[in-house]
Amino acid sequence: MRLVWAQLMDAWGVTDSRAALYLHATTAERALSATDPWTNLIRVACAGFAGSAGGADALTITPITRASGRSTPFSRRLARNLHILLAEETHG
């Protein structure tokens, strides 16, 4: 996305630093299963890693029980811990 954005800004003649791209990635709720939250843990971990490795400036991890209704305190804690783990692993 950053390469495409840079090419667009170059084509439009924008050289101002305010044209820099700020990329916020969010794991997709659509990919979550309502019946198996533990599989969702693997899915959000992979999606979160992809966002981190892809150079996102900010990342939101969806709680694993979101597809079955409200997220639980445990699922929110897992999402927060996964966020911390990904930040450590990607040196972010």
Backbone as CSV, one residue per row, in Angstrom:
resi,resn,N_x,N_y,N_z,CA_x,CA_y,CA_z,C_x,C_y,C_z
1,MET,0.821,-1.185,0.000,0.000,0.000,0.000,0.868,1.252,0.000
2,ARG,1.955,1.180,0.757,2.833,2.351,0.818,3.470,2.650,-0.544
3,LEU,3.828,1.611,-1.298,4.406,1.828,-2.622,3.395,2.455,-3.571
4,VAL,2.168,1.950,-3.540,1.107,2.516,-4.381,0.847,3.964,-3.986
5,TRP,0.788,4.230,-2.689,0.541,5.594,-2.207,1.657,6.544,-2.653
6,ALA,2.897,6.085,-2.550,4.027,6.918,-2.958,3.969,7.220,-4.456
7,GLN,3.583,6.232,-5.248,3.467,6.459,-6.685,2.337,7.428,-6.999
8,LEU,1.228,7.319,-6.288,0.114,8.254,-6.489,0.521,9.678,-6.130
9,MET,1.177,9.834,-4.998,1.608,11.166,-4.580,2.619,11.747,-5.561
10,ASP,3.503,10.899,-6.083,4.480,11.355,-7.069,3.779,11.764,-8.367
11,ALA,2.796,10.985,-8.787,2.057,11.298,-10.014,1.278,12.604,-9.880
12,TRP,0.801,12.895,-8.700,0.050,14.128,-8.466,0.966,15.300,-8.120
13,GLY,2.253,15.030,-8.002,3.204,16.091,-7.713,3.206,16.541,-6.263
14,VAL,2.748,15.705,-5.365,2.707,16.043,-3.942,4.028,15.628,-3.309
15,THR,4.719,16.578,-2.732,5.992,16.272,-2.072,5.966,16.638,-0.598
16,ASP,4.855,17.156,-0.122,4.716,17.591,1.262,4.731,16.388,2.200
17,SER,5.340,16.544,3.356,5.406,15.439,4.319,4.023,15.110,4.903
18,ARG,3.069,16.017,4.757,1.708,15.747,5.244,1.003,14.694,4.398
19,ALA,1.556,14.382,3.237,0.966,13.379,2.355,1.400,11.969,2.733
20,ALA,2.185,11.842,3.805,2.640,10.520,4.242,1.449,9.667,4.653
21,LEU,1.534,8.400,4.374,0.449,7.472,4.656,0.529,6.974,6.095
22,TYR,-0.586,7.047,6.808,-0.715,6.439,8.134,-1.636,5.243,7.970
23,LEU,-1.124,4.049,8.200,-1.848,2.822,7.917,-2.297,2.148,9.212
24,HIS,-3.614,2.035,9.400,-4.196,1.360,10.557,-4.869,0.096,10.058
25,ALA,-4.383,-1.064,10.515,-4.932,-2.359,10.104,-5.795,-2.927,11.232
26,THR,-6.874,-3.577,10.848,-7.777,-4.224,11.802,-8.028,-5.646,11.343
27,THR,-7.959,-6.607,12.264,-8.270,-7.982,11.886,-9.744,-8.070,11.534
28,ALA,-10.069,-8.866,10.546,-11.421,-8.923,10.003,-12.353,-9.747,10.887
29,GLU,-13.450,-9.141,11.308,-14.458,-9.877,12.063,-15.139,-10.916,11.179
30,ARG,-15.164,-10.655,9.896,-15.803,-11.563,8.949,-15.137,-12.941,8.925
31,ALA,-13.856,-13.009,9.260,-13.108,-14.268,9.229,-13.327,-15.107,10.480
32,LEU,-14.031,-14.568,11.478,-14.186,-15.280,12.741,-15.347,-16.273,12.704
33,SER,-15.170,-17.369,13.403,-16.200,-18.397,13.515,-16.958,-18.220,14.827
34,ALA,-18.274,-18.319,14.769,-19.080,-18.185,15.980,-19.032,-19.446,16.827
35,THR,-18.652,-20.572,16.247,-18.689,-21.844,16.980,-17.341,-22.294,17.532
36,ASP,-16.243,-21.737,17.053,-14.929,-22.201,17.500,-13.989,-21.027,17.766
37,PRO,-14.057,-20.450,18.970,-13.210,-19.285,19.251,-11.716,-19.603,19.267
38,TRP,-11.341,-20.848,19.541,-9.913,-21.174,19.589,-9.295,-21.154,18.204
39,THR,-10.060,-21.505,17.193,-9.581,-21.351,15.823,-9.442,-19.873,15.493
40,ASN,-10.348,-19.065,16.050,-10.267,-17.620,15.841,-8.975,-17.047,16.395
41,LEU,-8.462,-17.628,17.464,-7.201,-17.162,18.034,-6.074,-17.305,17.011
42,ILE,-6.044,-18.422,16.312,-5.030,-18.632,15.275,-5.241,-17.640,14.133
43,ARG,-6.510,-17.432,13.764,-6.814,-16.528,12.655,-6.397,-15.091,12.958
44,VAL,-6.725,-14.603,14.145,-6.366,-13.216,14.462,-4.860,-13.076,14.676
45,ALA,-4.203,-14.148,15.152,-2.744,-14.088,15.300,-2.075,-13.974,13.932
46,CYS,-2.527,-14.756,12.983,-1.963,-14.691,11.625,-2.261,-13.347,10.971
47,ALA,-3.479,-12.876,11.113,-3.846,-11.580,10.523,-3.082,-10.443,11.185
48,GLY,-2.927,-10.520,12.503,-2.167,-9.496,13.212,-0.707,-9.492,12.810
49,PHE,-0.139,-10.681,12.651,1.253,-10.754,12.207,1.409,-10.189,10.806
50,ALA,0.451,-10.489,9.940,0.504,-9.972,8.578,0.461,-8.446,8.583
51,GLY,-0.379,-7.874,9.421,-0.442,-6.421,9.513,0.838,-5.822,10.063
52,SER,1.393,-6.470,11.079,2.644,-5.979,11.668,3.807,-6.107,10.696
53,ALA,3.923,-7.271,10.075,5.010,-7.495,9.127,4.842,-6.642,7.878
54,GLY,3.595,-6.308,7.560,3.319,-5.484,6.399,3.578,-4.012,6.613
55,GLY,3.909,-3.623,7.828,4.291,-2.243,8.081,3.171,-1.334,8.541
56,ALA,2.123,-1.884,9.126,1.033,-1.044,9.628,1.541,-0.170,10.775
57,ASP,1.095,1.077,10.798,1.465,1.981,11.882,0.680,1.684,13.146
58,ALA,-0.545,1.207,12.989,-1.404,0.853,14.118,-2.134,-0.434,13.772
59,LEU,-2.462,-1.202,14.801,-3.098,-2.498,14.588,-4.167,-2.714,15.644
60,THR,-5.342,-3.147,15.214,-6.418,-3.502,16.133,-6.693,-4.986,15.982
61,ILE,-6.585,-5.715,17.098,-6.855,-7.148,17.114,-8.289,-7.354,17.602
62,THR,-9.099,-8.080,16.832,-10.476,-8.359,17.203,-10.511,-9.471,18.250
63,PRO,-11.293,-9.326,19.329,-11.423,-10.408,20.315,-11.996,-11.676,19.673
64,ILE,-11.554,-12.821,20.138,-11.885,-14.094,19.489,-13.350,-14.501,19.626
65,THR,-14.084,-13.932,20.555,-15.497,-14.307,20.721,-16.445,-13.283,20.110
66,ARG,-15.936,-12.334,19.356,-16.763,-11.266,18.782,-17.842,-11.827,17.847
67,ALA,-17.558,-12.903,17.119,-18.512,-13.448,16.157,-19.727,-14.073,16.835
68,SER,-19.586,-14.480,18.074,-20.700,-15.118,18.774,-21.487,-14.115,19.623
69,GLY,-21.240,-12.855,19.446,-21.936,-11.839,20.228,-20.930,-10.911,20.876
70,ARG,-21.184,-10.562,22.105,-20.279,-9.663,22.817,-18.979,-10.364,23.160
71,SER,-17.911,-9.600,23.142,-16.636,-10.171,23.546,-16.581,-10.264,25.067
72,THR,-15.881,-11.267,25.549,-15.759,-11.496,26.984,-14.498,-10.812,27.501
73,PRO,-14.408,-10.610,28.808,-13.161,-10.037,29.359,-11.930,-10.883,29.011
74,PHE,-12.102,-12.210,29.006,-10.988,-13.094,28.667,-10.556,-12.903,27.213
75,SER,-11.521,-12.797,26.298,-11.160,-12.632,24.884,-10.521,-11.268,24.640
76,ARG,-10.961,-10.252,25.352,-10.330,-8.939,25.226,-8.906,-8.968,25.768
77,ARG,-8.699,-9.710,26.858,-7.349,-9.838,27.409,-6.432,-10.583,26.441
78,LEU,-6.964,-11.639,25.798,-6.174,-12.361,24.803,-5.794,-11.445,23.639
79,ALA,-6.736,-10.629,23.186,-6.452,-9.706,22.083,-5.361,-8.712,22.489
80,ARG,-5.450,-8.187,23.700,-4.440,-7.242,24.185,-3.077,-7.922,24.307
81,ASN,-3.056,-9.132,24.850,-1.784,-9.848,25.003,-1.185,-10.212,23.649
82,LEU,-2.047,-10.553,22.687,-1.558,-10.861,21.356,-0.945,-9.620,20.719
83,HIS,-1.557,-8.498,20.972,-1.029,-7.233,20.464,0.365,-6.969,21.044
84,ILE,0.536,-7.209,22.320,1.830,-7.014,22.979,2.860,-8.001,22.436
85,LEU,2.456,-9.255,22.258,3.342,-10.278,21.718,3.803,-9.915,20.311
86,LEU,2.879,-9.476,19.462,3.248,-9.107,18.099,4.185,-7.908,18.078
87,ALA,3.968,-6.956,18.971,4.857,-5.807,19.038,6.277,-6.239,19.428
88,GLU,6.383,-7.176,20.342,7.700,-7.682,20.740,8.362,-8.458,19.609
89,GLU,7.610,-9.308,18.938,8.177,-10.161,17.900,8.590,-9.385,16.664
90,THR,7.895,-8.294,16.374,8.218,-7.515,15.178,9.055,-6.289,15.506
91,HIS,9.483,-6.189,16.753,10.311,-5.073,17.220,9.615,-3.733,16.967
92,GLY,8.281,-3.728,17.185,7.506,-2.514,16.901,7.121,-1.735,18.099
